[in-house]
Amino acid sequence: MTNDYRAARVAFLAAAEALGARLDSLAHPQSGLQGEALAMDLAWLGPIDAPRVVLSLSGTHGVEGLHGSACQLAALTRPEAARLPPGTAIAFVHAVNPWGFSWQRRVDHENIDVNRNFVDFAAPPANPDYAQFHDALLPSDWSAASVALLGASITSAQARLGGRAVARAISGGQYTHPDGLFFGGQAPCWSQQTIRALAARHLAHARAVCVLDHHTGLGPSGHTELICRHPPGSHELGLARAWWGEDVTSPASGESASEVLGGNLREAVHAWCPAARAVVAIALEVGTLPMPEVLTALAADNWLHQRGDPHSALGARIRRQVRDAFFLDDAAWQQRTIARALVVLDQAIAGLARDA
């Protein structure tokens, strides 16, 4: 198990090269925490013109790439990695947000939540309720008192508005506070532009696509929820339920731990695949710590990069806090969640071969 972006990238590229995968890398304009080069890397297994493609994504939310990369590496290094059904390929995209992966942040170098960035910026989703939480989420200093005030503010709001409404206001995505949490940006970010370029190169011919986007930090610890944002009653949601069963949840139907949100990367893929009859997309959302601890870590990280010193001793402690909120240094958690990811991948391959 690798401990940082640089080691994860080295292991990913080595495993891909050992299998003879086709590689495509697009460089990021900035450097990583250790001064290392950053890139979004794609490794393609199978026929270059395969009509059925599984698109595996890691690091859409930077630091969550620790787990997603580990799942991709496990898939690339198992004995059956190169044995695919005829007409099927897997495209592993490593580190959709490499800067956030390296700096152990969920967001990118512009404080943009990549998974809120795929919107019409002429009319982005409105979230006026976020403003009432902004000051508590970004205090003037980071201390035990500010953490307590944040907790009290959220508890009070939950009593008034309900837990789901508060979660929706804070995490649903906002486009008005560039220094705030879950900021979706005001233009296409580097990650959006880059993955669109990779998709144009590699997916234009695909007749059916399955998107597996690896995430952590939401839900019961160690449980993998398969979040499917296709509309209720849609053909794609039906395929998802046929392929993966009861772990598939629909936010639009109120079944998911996730809120309904705009700007989702997975749902944008359909527009990049003009020949596709179906694009089935899910997030593999793996639980880590209780949500209050995850939110506190995100607020601490945001404060650090808006008002603190990322290179200070406090910065190192906060980075560790963020890492611990999205990746557990627990062998049982890692083994269970990676094994589940491999099963989901195999079910996707089989489902595409059977139904698409």
N, C-alpha and C positions, 0 to 999 in steps of 0.2 A: 504494500500500500504506500503510495507516494504521499509526501507531506506538503508539497507546494506546486505551483504552476510549472516551474522550470523542470522539475523532476518528472511531473506528470506528462509534459509535452515530450520529453526525451523518450520516456517509456512508450507512449502512444506511437510516435513516429517509428521507433525501432520495431515494435510489434507489427505495424502496418507494412513496413519494408520487408520483414521476414516472411510475410504472407504473399508478397508480390503485389500488394495493393497499389492502385494508381493514386498518387498524391498531388494535392493542389493546395498551396499555402498562400494566403494574402496577408501581408505584413501590416501590423498596427503602427500608427505614427509615433506612439510614445513607448517608453521603456517600463519594465516591470519594477517591482519593489526592490529586487536585487540588481537592478540595472540590466536585466536580460532583455533580449529581443522578444517581441510579442507577435502573435499571428493567430488567425483563424485557419485551422488546418482541416482539410477534407481527405479522408482515405476511402477509396472506392473498391469494393470487393464484388466480383461478378462481371458479367458482360457490360461493356460500356453503353450498349444500346438496349439494355434490359427493359422490357415494358413494365415490370413491377419493381418498385424501389422502396426499401425501408430507409427512412431518413432519421438517423439517430443524432440527437443534439445534446451536448453537454455545456455547462457554463453559461447558459443564457442569463442566469443570475450569478455572475462571477464566482463567488466563493462556493456556491453550490456545485461548481465543477469538480471539487474534490471527490464527491461521490459519483457524479456523472462520468467523469473520466475513468474512475475505477471500474465502473460498469462496462464502459467501452473497452477498456484494457482486458477485462475478463472475457469479453466476447471475442476479442481478437486473438487471445492466447489459448483458447480451449481447442482440443484436437479437431473438432468438427467445424472450426471457424470458416473454412473455405468451401465447405460442402453445402451448396445452395441449390434449391430446385431450379430446373431450367427456366430461363427467362427472368430470373430474379437477381437483384443486386442489393447490397447494403452500402449506403453512404454515411460514414461516421464523420460528423462535424465536431471537431474538438475545440472547445473554448469559443463559443459564440461571442462572449465578452471576455477576452483574454486579460484586459487590464484589470477588471474586477476580480478575476480569478487570481492573478498575481498579487494584487494588493489586499486580498481577502476582504473584498467589499461585494455587496450584492449589485451595486450600480456600476456604471461605467465612469470614465474619466471626466465626464461632464455632469455627473450626478444624475444621469438618466437611468431609469428602470427600463431596460431593453424590452421587457415583456409588457410595457404600457406604451411603446413607441410606434406601433403599427396602426396609426389612425390617420384620418383626414385632418391635417393641421389647420385647414381653413375653418373647420367646425369640430374641434376636439370634444370628447365627452365632458359634460359638465359635472363638477363635484363640489358644489358650494359649501358642503358641510365640512370639508377638510380644514378650512380656515380656522375654525374654532379650536382645533387641536394643535395648530402649527407652533404656537409659542411654547406650549408645554413640551412638544416633541423636540424643539430646538432652543433650550435655555441658554442664558448668557454664560453659564459655567456648568461643568459636569461634576456633580458631587452627590453624596448620599441624599442631600436635601432636594436636589433637582429630580433625582430618581423617584423619591417619595412623592413629590408634587405631581410628577407625570402619572404615577400609579393612581393617586387620588383623583386626578382629573379624569382619567379613563373610567375609574369605578363610578364616579358621580354621573358621567355621561351615560354609562351603561344602565344605571338605575332609572335615568330619565327617558332614554331613547331605546334601550334594548341592545343586547350584545351584538346582534347581526348588523344593526344600523351603524353602530360605532365601528365595527370591523370594515363595513363597506365605505364609510367616510374616510377612514385612515388608509386602507390598503387598496381600495378600488381603483386608484390612479388619479392623479391631479395634474393640471397643466397651468397652474397659476403661481406656484411657489418654487422657483428653480433651486432654492436652497433647502427644500423640504423633502420629506420621505415620499416614496412612490411617485416621483416626478416623471411624467411621460415624455418630457422634452417639448420643443417648439418647432422641430424640424427632424427629418430622418437622421438618426444617429449613425455612427460609424458601423456598428454591428448590423443595423438594418441594411445599409447600403452594401455591406460586404456580403452578407448572406444572400441578398438578392442577386448579386453578381455571381456567386457560386451556383445558385439555383438556375440562372440563365445558362450557365455553361453545362450543367449536368442533368437538369430535370426536364428540359423542354420537350423531350421525346416521350417521357413516362406516361403510360396509360393508366396506372394505378399507383398511388403513393400512400405509405403509412408513416406518419411522423410520430416518433417517440422522443419526448423532451424530458430530460431528467431534472428533477427539482427536489429540494429538501426544505424542511423547516415548518411544515404544516401537518397537523394531525397527530394521532397517537404514536408514541415513539416506536420505531421499527415497522410500522404498518405502511404498506404502499397502496395509496389510493390512486386509481386511474381516472383522472379528471378529463372528461370529454365535453367540450364546449359546443359541439354541433347541436343544432336546434332539436328539441323534442319532436319525435316522429320522423326525423330525417333518415334517409338511407344510410348515411355515415354513422349515425348513432346506433342504428340497428346492427351494422356490421361490427362496431366496437363491442356491443354487448354479446354478439355471437362469438367473437374471437376471444374475449377476456372474461366474460361472465359477470359475477356479482360485484367484483371490485370496481367496475365502471360506474362512475357517478356523473350526474348532469347538474352543474350549477344552476342552469336555467330552470330546472325542476325542483330546486331546493334540496338536492340530495347530498351536496358536496360540502366539505369543510371550507372550500374556497368560495369567495364571493363572485358574483357576475362582474366581469371587468372588461374594459375595452383595450384595444391596442395589443392583442395577444399575437405573438409570433406564429404559433402553430396554425392559427386560423388564416393567416396571411399567405401560407404556402399554396393554397388552392389557386390563387391568382397567378402564381409563377409556373403553373403546370398546365399550359393551354390544351395539351392533348389528353389530359387525365379525365377518365370517367368518374373516378372517386378519389378523394384525398381524405383518409381517416387519420385523425390527429388526437393524441392523448398526452397528458403530462403524467409522468410517474412521480407522484408527490409522496415523499418519504418523511414520516414524522421524526422529530428529534426531541426538542425540549418543549415544555408548556409555552403557550403563546405569549404570556406576559414576559417571559425571559427572552424569547426571540425578539419581541418588539423593543425591549429595553436595549438589547444588543444593537439593533438597527438604529435606534435613536442615539446611542453612544457613538457609533461609527459616523453617523451624519454630523453630530456635533464636532467630532474630532477633525473632520475634513472641512467643515465650515468655519470653526472658531478655535480649534486646537492646533497641536503640532503633531502630524502623523509620525514624525521621526523621534518623538520623545518616549520616555519610559512608559508614560500613560498611553501613548499611541500603541506601543507593543502589547500592553495589557488589553486594550480594547480590541485590537486585531485578534488576539487569542479568544476573547469573549465572543466575537462574531464567528470565528471558526467553530467554536464549541456549540454555537447555536444552530449551525447548519451541517456539522459533520461530527459524529460521535467517535471518539477514540475508544471504541468498545468492539472487541472481536466478534461477539455474538451479533451485535447490530449490523456490522459490516457484512458478515457472512450471510445473514438472513436477507438483507436488502439487495445485495448483489446477486444472490441466487434467484431472488424473485425477478430482478431485472432480466436475467437470462431467460427465464421462463416466458416472460412477456415478449421478449424479442423472438423466441421460437414460435410463440403463438401468432405473432404478427406475420412472420414468414409463411407459416402454414395457412393462415387466413387469406393472405394475398394470393397464394398459389391456388387455393380452393375456390375463392369467391370473386376474384378480380382478374 
